[in-house]
Amino acid sequence: MRSYDLSPLFRSTVGFDRLSRLLETATTGDEAASYPPYNIEKMNEDSYRITMAVAGFGIDDLTITAHQNSLTVTGKAKKDEPGGQFLYRGIAGRAFERRFQLADFIKVNGASLQNGLLHIELAREVPEAMKPRSIPIAGTAGSGTVEVGAQSPALTQRAA
């Protein structure tokens, strides 16, 4: 596999270390981490759902941790119950840890376990300061005077 050195890109940048980590994890192969299977759904413009197939795990066996822009789902392995002898074991009950990188302003709203499927609800919550806002223009239509804000009379334009 080819390895890329991205250090020249980050010599004169500040605060982009998260971007470099994302690029590094994207270039490394993650073929071994295919358990448990999962879906990522976009429910609408600002909400998402991660669904993981966790058959054989109960609520007490699963841990969900959200830290900064990372979501980690961990399942601990169950102990074999004494008594029966398995002739074939097709339901995996091994421990796992699955990590998801979250974009900025993505928050975890909740999780539920139904019929062997773990549903994790996510939502994008952009702070008011980061949202685009419209600036009203004061003035009267057709008067020839348009006032741009109320800062000073020097900002007033008069039509000729």
N, C-alpha and C positions, 0 to 999 in steps of 0.2 A: 504494500500500500504506500502511496506517495504521501510525504509529510511536507507541509508548507510552513515556512518561517514568516510569521506575520509581524515580527518585532519592528521592522522599519515603519509600519503603519502606525504604531503606538508610541513612537519616540517623542512626538510633539503633541500628544493628546493627554488630557487629564480627565479622569472619571469614566473612561471607556473600558475599564477592566472587566466589567460584566460582559461586554460585547466580545472581548477576547476569549473569555471562558466559554461562552456559547459557541463560538467558532471552533474552539478546541474540542468540545464535546460532540459537535456535529461531524467533525472529521474522523473521530475515532469510531470504529465499528462497535455496534452494540447488539451483535447477533445472539449472544448468550442470554440476554435479558428479554426473553419472549414470554415469560410466565409472570403473572397471569395475563391472559388476553384482555384487551380493553378497547373501548370506543371513545372518541371525542366528538361530541355533537355541538353544533351552534344552534341554540334554541331560537334566538332572535338577535337583533343588532348588538345587545350588550349582555347576553347571558349564554353560558355554556354548560355542558354536562359531561363529566367523565363517568363512564360505566365500566366497571371491572367485573369479570367473572371470577368469583371467589368461592366456588362450591366447596363445602366442607368447613368453612370458617364461620365462626359466630362473631357477634359484636365484641365479645371480650378478647377475641383473637386478633383483631385488627386495630391499628393505630394510624391516625391521619394527622400529619404535622405540617402546618403552613409556616414558613419562615422566609421573610423578605419576598423574593420572587421565585420561591421554590416550594413545591408541594411534594411531600413524601408519604407514600402509603406503605405500611409495613404489616405483614402477616406473620405471626409466629406459628411454628409447626406444632401440630397436635401430637400428643403422645399416643402410641398404639394402645388400644384398649385390650386388656387381657381377655382371653376366652376363645376368640375365633381365630382361625388360621385362614389367611387370604390365599386363594388359588390364583386370583388375578387382581391386581390393583391398578385400575384405570383412572381413578379420581386422585389427582395429585393433592397431597396435603403438606407439601414442603414449604418451608419458610421462604418469604420473598420480601424484596424491597423495591418499589417502583418509584422513580423520581420524575416529576414533571416540572419544566421551567415555565413560569407564568410571566406574562407581559406586565408592564407597569399598570397599576391601578386595578388589577384583577384580584378580587377578594373571594374567599370561600364562604358561601352562605349557609351550607349545611351538607349533611350526608345521611343516607338511609341505606339499609340492607334489606332487600326484598327478593325472595326466591333465588338466593345464591348470587345476586347481582348487587354490587356496591355502587350506588349512585352518589356522585359528588357534584353539588351545584355550585357554579362559579358565576360571578357577575363583574362587569367592568364598572367601576365607580370613579369617574373622573371628578376631581375636586372642582368647585366652582371657579377658583382662580385660574384653572387650566383650560376651561371651556371658552370657546370664542363668544364674544359678546358684541351686540350691536350698539353703536353709538348714535343716539338720536341727533338730528340736525334741526335746530330751532329756526323758525322764520315763517313767513306767510307766503302762500303760493301766489304768484303773479304780482307781488308788490315791488319786485326789483331788488329787494333787500333779502339777503340770506345770511343769517347769523350762525356762525360755526362755533357753538359752545358759548359760554358766558364769561370768557376769560378777560377780554379787553375789547374796547371799541376798535382797535387797530385790526381785528380779525373780521370786521364787517366789510363786505364787498357791496358796492353800489353799481347797479346797471347803468350804462350810459344812455 
